[in-house]
Amino acid sequence: MTLGEVVASRLRSPDFDRWMAGAARVGFCSNPVRLVGSSATMDGGTGEVLREFATSRQPDGLTYVRCGNRRARRCESCSHEYKGDTWHMIMAGAAGGMKGVPEGVAEHPMVFLTLTAPSFGAVHSPAGSSRRGKCAHGIDRGCRCEHAEGDAVLGDPMCAECYDYAGHIVWQFFAPELWRRFTILLRRHLARELGLTQRVAAEHVRLQFAKVAEFQRRGAVHFHAIIRLDGVSETEEFPPPPADAGERELIAAIRSAARATAFEAPLVPGEGTRRILRWGVQLDVRSIVRREGLGGALSDRAVAAYIAKYATKATEDLDGRADGRAHVRRLKGTAELIAEDDADGAYAFLGKWSHMLGFRGHFSSKSRRYSVTLGSLREARRRWRLDRIIEEAREEGHEIEEVLVVGSWSFAGMGWLNEGDRALAMDAARAAREWRDARRVQFNTKEGEKDD
């Protein structure tokens, strides 16, 4: 059957509406998990069965759950949910007044930090380069090509033979370690800026952060982070810091700690010297204001949106060409080669991360007390669904305070059952996004009219 015939068959089926309702329940996920089994929802107090669900009574004998992939290229629907959760997590810690975080945190000293990767060789860039002369291979050292936005060669090395591919991969592999060492040094340097010992400083101030990693066009990661300064209290969860611990001291500590951070990487097979890994020279530290940014200032809302955007990006976003970029392929190949040559050493597991160009860290992370966790947001959604069940049961005359869901499930596969079902789900997802975007524009227009 052709794709059109498969789609038509589903549209004409008597259980199409039920199938579409099931697809909507998983947000028209691109690659849902197929399950078979059953569940029973019971009164938590009496054990009375309130409702039952069995896949044997569902279209195709299946039910679906979200794939949960955060990458927009893999699943637009799940990545949108992940991005929303990340926004709430970031925004709660930056502005307060939501998700159990008090509004007072917005008055704490807070900055937006960008830590970059060092240079591994000249690359094509929109801004060009001031480098002059030619390399040993007869190629210009600097980029003066006047690239247009979206040019396919942006991020590619000027000379692939001069580019330090091994250095790029080694730095990427240990970038999470650099971040860990930076956070340790930051506490020490903050104590120095405050004129205190580390022990005394730990009794008065506490650093909190939320961080995401962003892949540049050249395939190296940058770290973007909100860093906030809290006080220490046995009674308050988000206490303000002492009056003499402000943004000036925080920014000075960040700059000096970033410059001091270094890590001696294990020796790469075939090389004679160890690499000393550091952050790139481009360091950006800016204060976050508690209003819409004016004159280049950053608002807490803008920073939260900016960080959440990168939480759903991945290496696939670097490969805009149909056949893939040679630069990206070589980075992956270099990671695999180092892992193969060091099968029993420090780089033994590097091959597992070749698809991430050697980066093995979490794309988003936060300190314990920055704000809520992603897990707590997912639990809140689960709790909301259970509360709806309780409300419906009460409307039906049941006196119920808590419900218990008991299920037995088996994995039946990944993805929609056929390409026709997938095409219908993706088309419905596209229509839902267009409707949502139109509603957002309509809402913003009305809000603007109110302000006028």
N, C-alpha and C positions, 0 to 999 in steps of 0.2 A: 504494500500500500504506500502511496505517496504521502508526504507530510500533510497536504491538504485533505486527503481522504481520512487520515487518522484524526485530524482536528474535527472534521465534519462528523465523524463517528461519535466522538465525545460530545459534541454539541447536540446531537440528536438523541443521545442516550437518556432514558427516563430518570436517571439519578444524577444528571448533570448539575442541578442546583445543589445537591448534597456534596458532590465532588468539589464544586467551586467554594462552598462554605468551608470545607476542609482545607482547601488551598489558602483561603483568606486567613484561617486561624494561624497559619505559619508565616503570615505576611508575604505570601507568594515568594518564598525562599527559592533561590536559584538551584540549590542542590540539597534538598531536604533528606532527612534520614527516614527510611521506610521501616515501619514496625508492624508486627502482628502480635495480638494478645488481647487482654481485657483488663478492666479496672472496675472497682466498686467504690462509690462514695457513701460513707456511712456517718450516722450520728456519732460523734466522738464520745457521748455519754452513755447512750443505750445500745449502740451497735446496730441500730436499725439501718437497713440499706435504703438510701434515698434515691439513688440512680445507679445504673450500670451502663458500661460501655464495652462493646466488643467489636473488634475489627471484622469479624465474620459477617456483621450486619452493615458494614461500610462498603462504598464503591470499591471494587477490585479486592476486597478483603484486606485493606491496608489502612493505616493511619500514618500521618507524617508529623515530624517535629523539625524545628529549625536546625540548619547545619551549624549556626553560630560562628561562621567565619567572619573575622573582623575586616578582611580585605575587600575593598570595594570592587576590585576586578573579579573576585571570586563570587561574591554575593552582595548585590546592591542593597537588598532588604536587610540582611543581618548586619552589614557594616553600618547602615543607617542607624540601627538600634544601638550598636556598639558606640558609634560616634555620639549619639544622644546621651548614653550613660556616662561616657567620658566627659562630655560637656557639663553634666550635672555634678560629677565628682570634682572637676576643676573649679566650676563656678561656686560651688558650696564653700570651698576653701578660700576663694579669692574675695567673694562679696558677702558671704554669710546670708542669714535670713532664710535658709532653705535646708532641707534634708537634715534637720537637727543641729545645724551649725549656726550659732548666734550671729547677728548682724555686726557685732563688735569686732569680728576678725578683720573686717574691711578697713579698720583703723590701725591695724598692726603694720609695722614696717614690712614692705613687700616689693619684690623686684621681679622683672622678667629677664631671664638669662639665656643667652645662646652660646654654647661651646661648640667650636668647629673642629674639623679634622685638619691636620697639617697638609702641606702640598706634597704630592708624590710625583709631580711633573706638570708642565704647562698644559692647559686644556683650552678648547674653544669656549669662549664665554661671551655673553651679550655686551659686557662692558669693555671687552678687549683687554690688552695687556701692554705694559710699558717696556717689557723685555725687548732687547735688541739683539741682532746677530743671528747666526744659525748654529744649530747643534752639530755634533760630530757626524750626523747623518745627512747634513745639508738642508735641514728643515728649519724654518723660522722658529725662534724660541718664544716669540710673543704672538698673540692672536690679534690681528688687525683686519678681520674679515667682515666687520659690520653685519653680524648675524641678525636675522629677523627672529621675532618671538616664535618659538616652536621649531626652529631649524633643527633638522635631524642630527647634525654633527655637534650640537651643543653638549659639552661635557666630555667629548672624546679627546684623547691626548693629541697634542700637536705632533708629537713623535712617539709612536707606540714603543719603539725600541728604547727610548730614553726613560719612559715612564716606569716608576718603581712599583710594579705589580705585586711583588712579594711584600714590599713594605706596606702597601695599601691593605693587603689581606691580613698581615700580622697586626697592624694597628686596629683594624676592624674587629679582629678576633678578641683583642684585649681591651677594647673600648669600654665594656662594662666594668672592667677592673680599674680603668682610669677614673670612671665616674665614682666608684666606691672609694678610691683613695682621695678624690677631690672632696667628697662629703666629710671624710675624716679630717682632712686638713682644714676644711672650712670651719669646723668647730674650734680647732686650735687657733686659727688666725682670728676668729671672732673674739675669742678670749683675750688675745693680745691687743686687739683694737679697743677692747673695753678696759684694758689695764688690770685684768684679773687672771688668776691661775685657771687652768682648765677645770679643776674640781669645783672651784667657787663659781665659775661661769655656768657650769652645768646645773648649779642650784638656783640660778636666776633666769637664764634664758634657754630656749629650746628652738632649734631650727626645724622647720617643716618644709616639705617640697612636693611638687607633682611634676613629673618629667615625661617627655615623649621623645622618640628618635625620629628624625626625618632623613630620608635618602636624598642626597643631592643628585643632580644629573650625572656627575662623574662617578657615582656609585659609592660615595663615602657618606657616613652618617653624621648628622649634627644632632646635638641635644638641645632641646628647648625646655626650660623649666621655670615654674613659679617658685620662688623661695620666700618663705614668710618667717618672721621672727615672732615667737610666742614667749610668754613668761612661764613660770613654773608654779603650780599650785596643787595642793592636795584636795581642794574642794571644787575648783573650776576645771572644765575640760579644755577650754580655749582661753586661758588667761592672757591679758596683755603683758608685754614685756616691760621692764623698768623704763622710766622716762629717759635715762641716759643711754639706752640701747635703741638707736634709731637707724634710719635708712643709710645715713652717711657711714656709720660703722659697718653695717651689713655689706654695702657696696665695696668698701675698702677691703674687707675680709675676703669677699668673693674674688676680687681682682688679684690679690696677693696669693690666695690659695690656688687659683687656676694657673698662675705662672709657676708655682712651686710643684705642681702635680707632675709626677714622672713615674715610669715603670720600665724596668729592664726586662725585655721580652726574652724568652728562651731562644736559643740559637736555632736558626733555620738550617736544616740539612744542606750541606754544600757551601755554607757561608762561614766566614772566619771570625766575624765580630757580631756581638749582640746589639740589638737596636734599643735605644732609649726612647720610649714612646712619650709624647707630650701632646697637649692640645694645640690647635692651630693658632696663629697669631691674631686671627679675627675673633675678638671677644666683645660681646655686646651685653651690657647690663643697663637696664632702664627701669625707672620707677613706674609703678602701676598706680594710676589715679582712680578715684572712686566716682568717675563720671565719664561721659563720652569723651574720647580723646580729642583734644584740640591742639593745634600747633605742633603736631608730631607726638603728643602725649598718648600713652596707652591706657585704655579703660579696662577694667576687670572683665567686662563682658567680651570685649574684642580679643583679649588674650585667651580667654576660655575657648572661644570659637576657633581661634588660630591653632591652639594646641590640639583640640579635638579633631580638627581636620586631618592632622598628620597621623592620628592614631589608627586610621584606616588605610594608610598608604603602605606600599610594599615594593619589592624589587620589580614586580611586573610593570609598575608605573614608569620604570626607566626604559622599557623596551617598547617604544612606539612603532618600530618598524615591523613589517610582517615577518621578515627573516631574522629579526633580533639584531642587536647591536654587537659588532665584533668586540668592542671594548668590554661589554658585560660578559660575553662568552669567555673572553680571556681571563677576566677576574674569577669567574667560576672555575675555569680550568686550572688556574694557579692555585686556588684553594684545594682542589682535588689532588693536584700534584704534590703539594707540600704535605698533605695528610698521608698520601701513599708513601712518600719518602721517609716519613716519621711515624710509621705505623705503631710503634711502641713508646713514643715520646709525648711531649707536651701538645703536639698538634695532631694526635691520633684521631680526634673527633672533629677536626676541622672540615673533613669531607661532608659530614652531616649538615653543615651550615653553608655549603657552597652555593645553594640556591638563594641564600641571604647575603651572598658576597662576603662570607666570613663572619657576619654579625650574629652573635648568639644571645644577645640580651633581650629583655622584654621591651616591646615598643612603648608601652606606657607603664609607669610605676609611680609610687608615691610613698612618703613616709607614713608611719602608722597613724599619727594624729593630725594629718593634714586635713582630712574631711572624711566623708563616707567612703565605703569600698564599693567596687563594682558588684561584688557578691551581695552586698546588702541591698543594692538597687534591684537586682534580679529577685532577691527574696521578697522585696516589697511588691513586685509584680505578682509573684506567686500568691502572696498573702491577699492581694486585691482580688485575684480570681476566686480564692476560697471564700472571701467575704461576700462576693456576689452569689456564690452557691448558698451560703447561709441565708442571705436575704430572700432568695427565691424559695428556699425551703420554708421560711417563716410565712411567706405569702401563701404557701400551700397549706398552712395550718400546723406546721411542725414547730414545737418549742425546742429550739436548738441553739447551743452556744458555740460549739466547735464541731468541725467535720474531720473525718479521717479518710484518706484516699489510699486504697490498697490495690496494687496492680501487678500484673505478670506480663512482661514484654519480651519479645525476641527480635533481634536485628534481622531485617529482610532485605537490606540493600541501601544504596545511596542514590539520590536523584529521583526525578519523576519517572513514572513507569515507562514512558515512551517520549519521543521528541514532540509529538503532538500535544501531550499534556504540558510539557515544558514550555512550548510556544504559547499556549493559552495562559499559563501562569505568568510568564514574562510580560505578555501584553497587558494583563490585568495589573501587574506591578507598575508598569509604565503609566497606565491610566491613573492609578492611585497617586503616583508621585506628581503627575501633572495637576491633579485636582488639589493636592496638598499645597503645591507651590502657588497655584492660583488663589487659594484661600489665604495663604500667607501674604501675598501681595495685596489682596483686598483688605486684610486686617491692618497692614502697615499704612495703607492709604487712608483708612478711617482714622487711625491714630494720629496721622499727620494733620488731617483736617481738624481734629479736636485741638491739637496744639496751636493751629493757626487761629 
